[in-house]
């Protein structure tokens, strides 16, 4: 069988790119092992336009965020599932100085589109926000496992739940032979699996372990609270709380230390008793050294590509960059320099 694209991995990246290529009439096959798909399965799903300790606009937020809702709403339509929640994010102030600083931020043209309101007094007696806080818009969360399940149904027979054996990939002139298929191009969307590829092991992945909790707590405001930890209201009435970042204990599973740390930070902002820790999940994110994703074509091998390295911000990065990757694959349009793997070709 002849196919245009063999996509390795049906996580968020593979699902988005596979969908776009199919919409363009391309013959696509995806290979995936759900048990290897840790990062997407346990993703927090949060998309936040103003981040970090200094609260600055997310990198390329002005082009990324207009793409988020339309893309995921389109996927909701084609899958018949609901997984996108548009919701404000509330970040309490810790001091009057921070409140004053944000009054100044409010006139910043880069921040303004994402600023819903600055509150100067407490919004809820169950919150620790005596100085008020900033309410952000163009934000929310994505139920990534439900999206992946819906996209698996959408792909149908195009999706094969089986291990990709790179050693069985054979170059034959202008195409690749694999498992009886004549493949025009291969795209690695398999997260940290690409680290073990003979093609892309030169790329500087920087794996990060993240742990998140799902808790029962009797306080349900109409917004996400984000200060030290994020607290996302889930559709089942529980709350997702996260996240930790660790570059060291990558082999360990969920840790008691991380659970205590997350619960302590939660109490610092929402001092309401936690009735139950319903779940404690862990995943290894395919982050990169410079925190920018990996897009592009292998410099020496014909028709071998990568669309990968989205780390903790995949939900906000993938809609825009999957469109860039589609245009690169089908029309040979240049990729944005910041994400092109050509920035690492000197390391081959």
Buried (B, 14 or more C-beta within 10 A) or exposed (E): EEBBBBBBBBBBBBBBBBBBBBEEEBBBBBBBBBEBBBBBBBBBBBBBBBBEEEBBBBBBBEEBBBBBBEBBEEBBEBBEBEBBBBBBBBBBBBEEEBBEEBEEBEEEEEBEBBBBBBBEEBBBEBBBBEBBBBBBBBBBBBBBBBBBBBBBEBBEEBBBEEEBEBEEBEEEEEBBBBBEBEBBBBBBBBBBBBBEBEBBEBBEBBBBBBBBBBBBBEBEBEBBBBBBBBBBBBEEEBBBBBBBEBEEEEEEEBBEEBBEBBBEBBBBBBEEEBEEBBEBBBBBBBBBEEEBBBBBBBEEEEBBBBBBBBBBBBBBBBBBBBBBBBBBBBEEEEBBEEBBBBBBEEEE
